[in-house]
Amino acid sequence: MAGVEDPRTAADARWAKAGRYAQGYADNGMGAALRVYYTRYLPLGALAIVLLLSLLGPIVIPDGPEQVPTLVQAGWFIFAIAALTGGLVYNAQRLKPRVKLGTDVAITFPLEKDEQKALMRGINGKEPVPANHLGVARAVAVRSRKDAATTLLIVPAYTYFIGQAVGNLDWVYLTFFAAFAVLAVLQVRSFHRQGRFLAATAPPGA
C-alpha cells in the first residue's frame, strides 16, 4: 500500500543511523589500566594512609585505646576522600587515553526498545549478534565498558560507610555499603562481559 513504509526498510534505516553514531569507538587497554589501579595505586594509597595514621594518631588522639574507633573512622574518611580524588584523577589521566569514544549521542538512540535489548543480550553473550550489527554492538560495548570502568574507579570511596559503623554498629551505614557492594559486583561483571565480547568479535589481526 502506498505511503506505508516497509518494516525491513525502516529497520535497516534505524541500524544504518546507529552505525553512523557507532563510528570512532575503540578499547585500547581499559582492562590493563584498571588492573594497574587496583594492584598498584589503590593498595599503595591505603598503605600510606595506614602508616600516616600510625605515626600521627597517638599525637592527634592521645587518649588511649578508647579512641581507636574515632581514629579508624577518621582514617576511613581520609581514605574515602583520597580514593574518590585519586579515582577521578586516574580516570582523566590514565583511563581516558586507553579508550576512543565517538559521538556524544547515544549510539542506540535510533533503535527500538526490543532492538536495544537484543543488542545488550548479544553483548552479554546470551545470543549471537548478526554480522551486520556487529559494529554497533562493539561500539556500545566500548561505551558501556568505559562507564563501568569509571564507576569502578570511584567505588572504593564508598567503603567510608564501613568506617562510620566502627564502634557503633549502624545498620543504615551498613545497608548503604551493601547496596554499593552489589553495584560494584554488577559493574565488575558487566566490565568483564563487555571485554570478552570485544575480544571474541575483534577483527583478525587486531
C-alpha positions as CSV (number, residue, x, y, z in Angstrom):
1,M,0.0,0.0,0.0
2,A,1.3,3.4,-1.0
3,G,2.6,5.5,1.9
4,V,3.2,2.5,4.2
5,E,6.9,2.1,5.0
6,D,8.2,-1.4,4.7
7,P,9.2,-2.7,8.2
8,R,12.5,-4.1,6.9
9,T,13.4,-0.9,5.2
10,A,12.6,1.1,8.4
11,A,14.7,-1.3,10.4
12,D,17.7,-1.0,8.0
13,A,17.4,2.8,8.2
14,R,17.5,2.7,12.0
15,W,20.5,0.4,12.1
16,A,22.3,2.5,9.4
17,K,21.8,5.6,11.6
18,A,23.1,3.7,14.7
19,G,26.0,2.6,12.6
20,R,26.9,6.2,11.9
21,Y,26.8,7.0,15.6
22,A,29.0,4.0,16.3
23,Q,32.0,5.3,14.4
24,G,35.2,6.1,16.3
25,Y,34.9,3.7,19.3
26,A,37.8,1.5,20.4
27,D,39.0,-0.1,23.6
28,N,42.8,0.3,23.7
29,G,43.5,-1.3,27.1
30,M,41.0,-0.2,29.7
31,G,41.3,-3.6,31.4
32,A,45.1,-3.1,31.9
33,A,44.6,0.4,33.2
34,L,42.0,-0.7,35.7
35,R,44.2,-3.6,36.8
36,V,47.2,-1.3,37.4
37,Y,45.0,1.0,39.5
38,Y,43.7,-1.8,41.8
39,T,47.0,-3.7,42.1
40,R,49.3,-0.7,42.5
41,Y,47.9,2.7,43.2
42,L,45.0,1.9,45.4
43,P,47.0,-0.5,47.7
44,L,49.9,1.9,47.9
45,G,47.5,4.8,48.8
46,A,45.8,2.7,51.5
47,L,49.2,1.7,52.9
48,A,50.3,5.3,53.0
49,I,47.2,6.3,55.0
50,V,47.7,3.5,57.5
51,L,51.3,4.5,58.0
52,L,50.4,8.1,58.4
53,L,47.7,7.4,61.0
54,S,50.1,5.0,62.8
55,L,52.5,7.9,63.2
56,L,50.2,10.8,63.8
57,G,47.3,9.0,65.5
58,P,48.8,8.8,69.0
59,I,49.8,12.5,68.8
60,V,46.5,13.8,67.5
61,I,44.3,11.5,69.7
62,P,46.4,10.7,72.8
63,D,43.6,9.3,74.9
64,G,44.4,5.6,74.6
65,P,42.5,2.6,73.3
66,E,39.1,4.0,73.8
67,Q,39.8,6.5,71.0
68,V,40.7,3.8,68.5
69,P,37.2,3.8,66.9
70,T,37.5,7.5,66.3
71,L,40.9,7.1,64.8
72,V,39.6,4.3,62.5
73,Q,36.6,6.4,61.4
74,A,39.0,9.3,60.7
75,G,41.3,7.1,58.7
76,W,38.4,5.6,56.6
77,F,37.1,9.1,55.9
78,I,40.6,10.2,54.7
79,F,40.8,7.0,52.6
80,A,37.4,7.7,51.1
81,I,38.3,11.2,50.1
82,A,41.7,10.1,48.7
83,A,40.1,7.2,46.8
84,L,37.5,9.5,45.2
85,T,40.0,12.1,44.3
86,G,42.6,9.5,43.1
87,G,40.0,7.6,41.1
88,L,38.8,10.7,39.3
89,V,42.3,11.8,38.5
90,Y,43.3,8.3,37.3
91,N,40.2,8.3,35.2
92,A,41.2,11.5,33.5
93,Q,44.9,10.8,33.2
94,R,45.2,7.1,32.6
95,L,41.9,5.5,31.7
96,K,40.6,8.0,29.1
97,P,43.7,7.8,26.9
98,R,43.0,4.0,26.7
99,V,39.7,4.4,25.0
100,K,38.4,6.2,21.9
101,L,34.8,7.5,22.2
102,G,32.9,8.7,19.2
103,T,29.9,10.9,19.2
104,D,28.2,12.1,22.4
105,V,24.9,11.0,21.0
106,A,23.6,7.7,22.4
107,I,24.5,5.0,19.9
108,T,21.3,3.1,20.3
109,F,19.0,6.2,20.2
110,P,17.7,5.3,16.7
111,L,16.8,1.7,17.6
112,E,13.6,0.5,19.1
113,K,13.4,-0.9,22.6
114,D,13.4,-4.6,21.5
115,E,16.4,-4.0,19.2
116,Q,18.3,-2.3,22.1
117,K,17.5,-5.2,24.4
118,A,18.6,-7.8,21.8
119,L,21.8,-5.9,21.3
120,M,22.6,-6.0,25.0
121,R,21.8,-9.7,25.2
122,G,24.3,-10.2,22.4
123,I,27.0,-8.2,24.2
124,N,26.3,-10.2,27.4
125,G,26.8,-13.4,25.5
126,K,23.2,-14.6,25.7
127,E,22.5,-14.7,22.0
128,P,24.5,-14.1,18.8
129,V,24.8,-10.7,17.2
130,P,24.1,-10.5,13.5
131,A,27.2,-9.7,11.5
132,N,25.7,-6.6,10.1
133,H,25.0,-5.3,13.6
134,L,28.4,-6.1,15.0
135,G,29.9,-2.6,14.5
136,V,27.1,-1.1,16.5
137,A,27.4,-3.8,19.2
138,R,31.1,-3.3,19.6
139,A,30.7,0.5,19.9
140,V,28.0,0.0,22.6
141,A,30.3,-2.4,24.4
142,V,33.1,0.1,24.4
143,R,30.9,2.9,25.7
144,S,29.4,0.7,28.4
145,R,32.8,-0.7,29.4
146,K,34.1,2.9,29.8
147,D,31.1,3.8,32.1
148,A,31.7,0.6,34.2
149,A,35.4,1.3,34.5
150,T,34.7,4.9,35.7
151,T,32.3,3.6,38.3
152,L,34.8,1.0,39.5
153,L,37.5,3.7,39.9
154,I,35.4,5.6,42.5
155,V,33.7,2.6,44.2
156,P,36.5,2.3,46.9
157,A,35.4,5.7,48.2
158,Y,32.1,4.1,49.4
159,T,34.0,2.0,52.0
160,Y,33.5,5.2,54.0
161,F,30.3,3.6,55.2
162,I,32.2,0.8,56.9
163,G,34.3,3.2,58.8
164,Q,31.3,5.1,60.1
165,A,29.9,1.8,61.6
166,V,33.1,1.0,63.5
167,G,32.5,1.2,67.3
168,N,28.8,1.8,66.7
169,L,27.1,-0.8,64.5
170,D,24.9,1.4,62.5
171,W,22.7,-0.6,60.1
172,V,22.0,2.4,58.0
173,Y,25.6,2.8,57.0
174,L,26.0,-1.0,56.5
175,T,22.9,-1.0,54.3
176,F,24.3,1.8,52.2
177,F,27.6,-0.1,51.9
178,A,25.9,-3.4,51.0
179,A,24.0,-1.5,48.2
180,F,27.2,-0.1,46.8
181,A,28.9,-3.5,47.1
182,V,26.2,-5.0,45.0
183,L,26.6,-2.2,42.5
184,A,30.4,-2.9,42.4
185,V,29.8,-6.6,41.7
186,L,27.4,-5.8,38.9
187,Q,29.8,-3.3,37.3
188,V,32.7,-5.8,37.5
189,R,30.5,-8.5,35.8
190,S,29.5,-6.1,33.1
191,F,33.1,-4.9,32.6
192,H,34.3,-8.5,32.1
193,R,31.3,-9.5,29.9
194,Q,32.0,-6.5,27.6
195,G,35.7,-7.3,27.5
196,R,35.0,-10.9,26.5
197,F,32.6,-9.7,23.8
198,L,35.1,-7.3,22.3
199,A,37.9,-9.9,22.4
200,A,35.7,-12.5,20.7
201,T,34.5,-10.2,18.0
202,A,37.8,-8.4,17.3
203,P,38.8,-8.3,13.6
204,P,41.5,-10.7,12.6
205,G,44.9,-9.3,13.4
206,A,43.5,-6.6,15.7
